[in-house]
Amino acid sequence: MGVLEGKTILVTGGTGSFGKRFIRTVLDQESPRKVIVFSRDELKQFEMAQSFPDPRIRFFIGDVRDKARLSRAFKGVDVVVHAAALKQVPAAEYNPFEAVLTNVIGAQNIIDASIDCGVQQVVALSTDKAANPINLYGATKLCSDKLFVSGNAYAGRDGTRFAVVRYGNVVGSRGSVIPFFVKMRETGRLPITDERMTRFWITLEQGVKFVLDSLRRMHGGEIFVPKIPSMNIMDLARAVAPECTYDFVGIRPGEKLHEVMVPEDDARMTLEFKDHFVIQPAFPWWNAEPHVEKGGVPCAEGFHYSSDNNTQWLTEDQLKAMAGEFL
């Protein structure tokens, strides 16, 4: 039996890259009672409705900034997957309070509405940029992560359970570097920030599976981090556009040379599994036993999981296989 069988699921930001793939997977594999798409853009909802002719799907126009609208949408919902966010680093730097309103105030609105409406489980999508953030987007997502972890204390022992999923760059998603490089290769020149730069990479399918796995594993309060491969920016450029000339333009404001998913200061609260990590909350109500019993091993003091100290690395051929349709 699927973790979502017979349940009503609501996805915020459901018309985005992740939302569409997640909903398609859930409808095909999980036998839900109903799936609700909650998002702001009526055109995207209209277009999505044309490609999702399923009687179990519903579309709800709304904004996570609007708590009253969330409370109306969450009536009768069992599971919420929170994927809505302002994600573009430059846009967040230029419009900082807009990012705060959506990514921070919106997160608290999700928490309040979930508790008030009796939602059973909430999984919030995060980003590697939330670990040791240096840009506003990462800072707002770190704040969001902490709100969702603490939401378990607000909900009480038998209330809504909240968890977070944190992963890296999604191959081919809107705004990622791969579609940008594909577009720029027509000019014969690619702008490269820094030849030393590394990033974590995951496919949409892997991200969806990890969220579903996290729904099965969660007890409330965890930040789940998958073990995924890294790639150097030069290897990525050669895989996408080997014939191009490269222009080195320098790291943009708010960018890191390497990304982190488990910071060193969180290592003492982190359990390692074969294919993922669990960052545990540092609260007295947390019970680590269920995860330890399933094989979780405490990370060593001083451990950190970053895109440059990774043990898994993508080759050019592996990236081409992952990117597939986008190349």
Residue, then its C-alpha position, 0 to 999 in steps of 0.5 A: m500500500g502506498v503512503l498516500e493511498g486513499k488520502t487527500i494531498l495538497v501541493t503548494g506551488g503545484t504547477g512548478s517543475f517539482g509539483k507537476r512531476f510529483i503529482r503525476t507520480v502520485l496519481d499513477q502510483e499512490s492511489p490517492r483520493k484527491v490531489i489539490v494544486f495550490s498556486r498563484d498562476e491561473l494560466k499555468q493551472f489552465e495549461m496543467a489541467q489540459s495535460f492532467p485529465d484526471p477526475r481526482i485532481r483539483f485546482f485552487i488559486g491562492d498564495v501562501r502569503d494569504k493565511a485565510r485562503l490556506s485555511r480554506a484550501f486545507k479543509g479535509v487535507d491529509v498531507v501537504v507538500h510545500a513546494a511554493a517559494l521564491k527561488q531565484v537568488p538574484a531576484a531575492e537579493y533585489n526584492p528581499f522582503e518579497a522573498v521574506l513574505t513568501n518563504v518565511i511568512g508563507a511558511q508560518n502560514i502553512i504551519d498554522a493552517s495545517i495545525d488548525c485544519g488537522v493536516q496529518q503530515v507536512v513535508a516542506l522542500s528546502t535547498d542546499k542554499a539554506a545550509n550556512p547561507i550567504n544569500l537572502y534566498g538561502a537565509t529565508k529557506l533556513c528560517s523556513d526550515k527552522l519554522f517547520v521543525s519547531g512546528n512540531a512543538y506547536a502541534g503537540r504530541d498528537g498533532t500535525r507532523f512536520a519535516v523538511v527535505r533538503y537537496g541540491n540543483v535539479v537537472g533541467s528545472r526552471g532557472s537551472v544552469i543546464p537549460f541556460f547553457v543549452k540556450m547559450r551554446e547557440t552563441g558559441r560562448l558560455p559564461i562560466t563563473d569559476e572553474r573550481m565551482t561544484r554543485f550537487w545534482i538530482t533529477l526530478e524523479q529522484g527528488v519526487k521519490f525522496v519526498l515520498d520516502s521521507l513521508r514514509r520515514m518521518h516522525g516529525g522534526e527531521i531534515f532529510v538530506p539525500k546522498i547525491p552526486s556532485m559535478n564540477i562546473m567545467d565538466l558540466a559545461r563540456a557535457v552540454a557544450p563541448e564546442c563552445t568558448y568559455d568566458f570566465v565572469g566571476i562568482r555572482p553576488g550571493e553565490k558560493l564556490h561549493e554548496v553544503m547540505v549538512p553543515e559541520d555544526d549540525a554533524r553532532m545531531t545528524l544520523e547517516f544511512k546508506d542513501h541519506f542523512v537525517i538532521q535531527p532537531a535539537f529539542p528535548w521532545w525529540n526521540a532518536e530511537p526510531h531512526v537509530e533502530k532503522g540503522g542510523v549511525p551518528c556522524a563524527e564530530g566535525f563532519h560536513y557534507s558539501s559538494d566538494n568533499n563528496t564521494q560521488w561524482l558525475t561523469e559527463d556521460q552520466l550527466k547526459a543520461m540524467a539530463g536526457e530531454f533537456l540536451 
